[in-house]
């Protein structure tokens, strides 16, 4: 066992000038101070090989079995920032009965995501979500991942994206207009239903109805199951609900697939059925089912979170809402095409800042397949690792006044996102950078454009959104707003 006055204290002292104590930071939500004062015995993850010159990774277990996972889910970025302050960019924590190494800060995350020596695999994701998103693109490694990504890229070409935009535009306009009868909606839930309607239409060629509601429930159950503390199919438990959700999704896509193979529609499901590389590589039926389940989850949830965060910050900063609205109205009344969406410069800045402040995927999981080192710290093979975009997004060495809402930081000439390759990484990085990032950006900006055209929305000056990090970040209260016709 080791104590903080050793290696950890030197690392912490070196950070203090750059990372002030968490209690003095202007966090985006209130933090309970009690857990900040708690201490658990500091231990080494593993003893470095003799003569290697490497340092051990230090950390602490937290409470038995659950470790620090409940704190992480409750406090989100605040937890990661505090651990970074205490231990530096490489540390470990207890969780789900395992020791998990946390890699935070631009340099440590770059080593894991660029992965030059191929020491970090996607196996880490399997611990959390394989039962529910088996053989999705994100769970694949190295050569197999490269092949599947090449095939899938055929479904995300500019021509395909143009078709998706043309399909989603009418759905978004119709959906946003339907909110007019609700003066005080829980906006997160309205956005979630709308993005589901768009996802089922654009991804599957399905119109909203009983089937789409059933599919939505299955996706929600599958996503939430990944962070279940009881990881057994106990009746009524989150894990059991996720397993049932996966079966519902498999059955739906398997039954629908033959018709998609024989169609020439513009939806993503059809595109994956016909995607073929120049070398003639194509997906099997099983591949398509697995990829569709994963893509629907990835696109639907991240789009909902991003649009909710944008709506929240535009409500808190009405001057930015009016600036974005003026730009949208200048484009006329026609539903925007893909080229027009690219001209929504204000919404682009707001979207990037919202993605920085509320990263839709706050942790990226990896597992070491061989002994390796990060910034001089020894990490043995078989170690579960969490790579944290959220700490990077608040790093004071990369961002001016990092806890403030300031979309101009992404505009020329500031471009603070260029301060480091991994300063801004809401879509991950390296070979596994999100394949649908352009699709997601188009959908979110088009959605917000339609909201700006149809409504004004606000929240009380005293209101601060609290984000629930149990699975992916969502506003705990559903984001209540006052909605008024424009």
N, C-alpha and C positions, 0 to 999 in steps of 0.2 A: 504494500500500500504506500502511496505517496501523498503529500499534502500540498496545498496551494503555495506555501512559501518556497517551494522548489521551482521546477521548470515552468509550471503554470503561472506563478507570480511574475516571472520575468517576461513571459509572453504577454500577460495581461498588462503589465506596466508599459510595455512597448506600444500597446494599442490605446492606452488611455488618452493620449494626446489627440488621436484621431477619432476615437469612439467614446464619447462622454458617458457617464453612468446612465443607465436606462431611465432612472427616475427623473432625469433632467431633459429627456428627449420629448418632443411634442408628438406623441404617438397618435395615430388616426383613431384610436378608441381607448377607452379607459382601461387601465391595467390594475388589477388587485395587487397591492404592494406586498402582501404576506408571503407569496411564493418567491418573491425576489430575494427575501432575506433567508430562505431555507438553504441548508447545506447538507450534502450527503458525502460520505467518504470518497475522496478522489483516488482512483485506481488507474493502473496501466491496462490498456486493451490487450497487449501482448508484449513480451520481451523481444526487442530487436535482436537479430542474429549477432553473435559475438564478432567484433571487428568490423561491423557494417558501418559504424559511425552514425547510424540512424537514431532518432529520438522515438520514444514510445508515444502512442496516442493516449492522452489523458482524458478522463471523464468520470461520470458517476452513474450509478444504477437508477437512483430515484426509488420510489416505492416498489416492493416486490411485484414481479410479473408485469404489471402495467407500466412500470417505469415512469418516465415523464410524458407518456403519450396523452394523458388527460390534460396536462398543462399545455402541451403543444396544441391540442385541439381547441382549448379554451382561448389561448392568447395569441396564436398564430405568429405573425412576424415578430411580436414582442419577445416571444420565447426564443426564437432563433437569434435575434439580436443580442439578447442577454447571454446566451451560451457563447456567442462569438466574442463578446466582451470578456467573459470569464476565462475562456480557454483558447481563444484564437481561432484560426481558420480550419484547424483539424482537431476534432474532439470526438468523443463517443458518449452515447446516452443509452439508458435502458428503455426498452419498449417491446411489447408483445412477447415478453419472455426472452428477448434477444438483446445483444449489444449492437447498436447501430452507430456507425461512424457518420458524423456530420461534416460535410465539406462546404464551407461558406467563404464568401469573399471572391473577388474576380480571379485571383491566381489559382486558388484551389479548385474552383469549379471548372476553370479552363482545362486543367490537367485531366479531370475526369471525363469531361464531355468531348474534348478533342481526341483523347484516348490514343495517343500515338503508339504506345506499346501494347495496346489491346489487352490491358489488364482488367478493364471494367466492362462487365457484360450487362445485358438487360435482364438477367436472371433475377435481379432484385425485385423487379415488378411482379414476378411470378408469385412471390411470397404474399403479396397483397391482392392481386386481381386476376391471377391466371384462371381460377375456377369460374370466373365470370366473363373474362375477355380473352379466352384461350386463343393463342396464336394470332392475336392482333398484331399489326405492324410494329407497334411500340415494344412488343415482347420478343421480337426477333433480333438475332445477332449477326454481325459480320457478313459473310458471303450470302447467306440466305436472306438477310435483311436487305442487302443491296439489290438482289434479284427481285424481290417482291416490291421494293420501292420503285424500281425501274418500270415494272408493269403498271403499278398504281399511278405513276406519274401521267400515264396516258389518259387518266380520268380527270386530271387537273391542268390540262393544257389551256391556253388562252381561249381557244375556240369553245372548249367545254365550259369554262368559267363564264363565258358570254352567254351560253345557253342557260346555265344555272341562274344567272342574274335576271335574264328575261322571264324566267319562271317564278322567281321569288318576289319580283317587284309587285305584281298585282296582289299576291297573298299578304305582303306586308302592308300595303295601302289599305286593303280591306280590313285586316286585323286591327291596325291602329285606329281606324275610323270607328270601329265597334266599341272602343273604350269611352266614347262620348257620353254614354248613359251613366258612367260611374264617376262621381266627383272625387272620391277619396279611395282610389284603388290601392291594394298592396301590389306595387308595381312589379316587384320581382316575379310574382306568380302570374301576372298578366303577360310579362315578357317570356316567361318559361313556356306558357301555353302557345304563344305566338311563334316562338322559335321552334317548338315541336311541330306546329302546323307546317312551317316552312321546311323543316327537315324531312318530314314525311312526304311532302310534295316534291321537293327537289331531289332528295336522296332516293325515295322509293316510288315516286309517282302516285302516291296515295293521298286522297283527300281526307280531311279531318272527319272524325266520327267515332263510333264505338271501338273499331280496331285501333285507331291511333291512340285513344285513351288507354287501351290495354297495353299497347306497346310502350307508352310513356311510363306507366307504372312499372313495367318490367325493367326499363332502363334505370329508373330511379332506384329500384331495389338492388340492381346489380352494382351501381356506383357506390351506394352507401355500404354495401357488404364488405368492401375492401378494407375498411378501418374498424371492423367489428372486433371487439375485445374477446368475445366468446366465439372462437373460430371453429364451431361445430354446428351441424344442422339441428339445433334445438328448436322445436316447434314454436313459432311466433317470434323467433330471434332474427336479427338482421342477416346473419350468414345464411340461414335457411331461406329467407325471402330472396336473397340474391341468387341462390341456386335455382329456385323456382323461376325467377325472372329470366335467367339464362336459358332454361328449357323453353319458355314461351317464345323467346327471340329466335332460338334455333329452329323451332317448329315453323314459325311464320316465314322466315327467310328461305328455309328448305322447300316449303310448299309453293312459294311464289317464284322461286328461281327458274324453273323450266320456261315459264311464260316470258321472263326477262331475257333469257337466252335467245328467244325467237322474236323479240321485239326490236324496234329501232328508236326507242324513246330517248328523251334528253336527260332522264334522271340518272343519278350516280350509280344506282343498282345496275341499270342497263349498261352504263359505261364500263363498269368493272367486268361484267359478263363478256364484253367484247374487247376489252383492253388487250392489246398484243404488241410486244416489242418488235423491233426490226429483225430480231433473231427468231421470232416466232414463239416466244415464251408467253404463256397465258395462265390464268388462274384456274385451278380445279373448282368444282362445285363447293367442296368443303372450304377451300381458301376463301371463296367469295362470301360464304355465310359468316366465317370468322371475321373477315375484314369489315363487312357491313355492320356487324354488331359493335365492333370497336369504333368505327368511324362515326356511327350515329351517336354514340356516347360522347366521343371527343368533340364533335361539332356542336351538338345540342347544348351540353352543359357549359362549355367554355364561352359560347356565344351569349348565352343567358347571363353568365356572370359578368362578362365584359360590358354588355349593354346596360346591365343594372348599375355597375360602377360608374359608367359614363352618365347615366341619367341622374344618379345621386350627386355627382360633382357638378353637373350643369344646374341642378336645383340649388346647390349650395353657393354657386357662383353665377348668378343670373346675367352678369355682364358677358360671360362666355356663352351662355345660352343664346343671348340676343345676337352676339357676333356670329355664331354658327347658323342661327335662323336666317339672318340677313343673307348669308352666302347661299343657303338652300333656296330661299325664295327667288333669288336672282336667276336660278336655273329654270324657272318656269313651272308649269303645272304637269307636264308630261312625266310619266314614270321614268326614272333615270336608267340609262344603259350603262354598260361597264365603263365607257370612257368618261361619262359625266360624273360617275362616282369618284373617279380618280381626281376630279377637280374640287372635291370637298376638302380643302386644305385645313380649315379650322377643325372640322370633325376628326381629321387625321391626327392633328396635334393632341386633341382631347382624348382620343382613343389611346394613343401611345402613353399619355400620362396616366390614364385610368389603369392601363395594363401594368404600369410600373407600381402604382400604389396598391392595386389589388390584383396580384398575379393569379390568373385562373387555376394554374397548377403550381401550388406553392412549394412543392418538393418533387424532385426527380430521383427515382430510385435506381441504384446500380448494385452489382455484386462483383467482388474481385474474383477472377478466375485463376490468379496466381499471386504470389507475394509481390508487393509493389511499394512504392513510397510516394508521398505527396508532401511537398515542401519540407523534405527531410524527415518526415514521420513514417514509421514502419506500419504497413497495413498488410496483414497476412491474407492468403487465399481464403475464399469462402466468407469474406466479411460483407455484411449488408451495409450499404452506404446510402445516405440521403444527400443529394446535391440541392442547395437552397438558392433559388432565384431571389427570394424575398430579401435576404440579407444584402445581396448585391444591389438591389433596387433602392436601398436606403444607405448605401455606403457613402460617408461624407467625403471620401477621397474621389468619388466619381460624380457626386451630385451636389449642387448648391442648395442649401436649405432643404434637405431631402424629404422632410415630412410635410412640406408645403405643396399645395396644388399649383403647378406652374407649367402649363403646356408649352409655353415659349421655350422651355429648356430643350425641346426637340427641334426648334426652328433654327435656320441659319441666322447668324453665324455661330450661335452657342453650341448646338449639337452635343449636349452633354452625354448623350447615349454613345458617342464615339470616344469617350474618355478611356474606355477599355473594351476589348472585344466582348467581355462578359458582364459589362455594366448593366445592360438591359437585355434580359433573356426570357421574356414571357413565353416564347415558343421553343425553349430549350436551346440546344446548340450542337454543333458537330454533325455527325452522320444521321442522327436521329432528330434533327430539327423538324418541327411540325410540318408535314407535307401539305396540310390544308390551311396554312397561315394566310395565304392570299384570299382564298375562298371566305374564311372567317372574317377578314377585314372588310371585304366587299359587303357581306351580309350585315355586319354591325353598322357600318356607315350608312347603308341604305335604310336600315331600320330607324336609326336616329334621325336621318333626313325626313322620313315620313312622320315621325313624332314631332319634329320641329315645325313642319308644315301644318299639322292638325291641332296641336295643343301647346299650351304653356303649362309648366308644372313647377311646384315649389315645395319646400319643407320649412318648418319653423327655424328661425335663426339658431335656436338652442339645440336643434336636433343633430345628433351625430350617429351615423350608421354603425352598428356593431356587427362585425362579420363572424359568422359561425364557421369554424375550420374543422368540423367533425369529418368531412370528406373533402369536398372542394368548397372554397369560400362562398357563402351565401349570406345575405342580410338576415339576421336572426328574426327580425320582426316583419320580414316580407317587404320592407321599404315602403311605408305609407307616404303618399304624396298628395298634395292638392292639385287636381287636374282641371284645367279650364280650357274651353275652346279658344283657338287663336283668334 
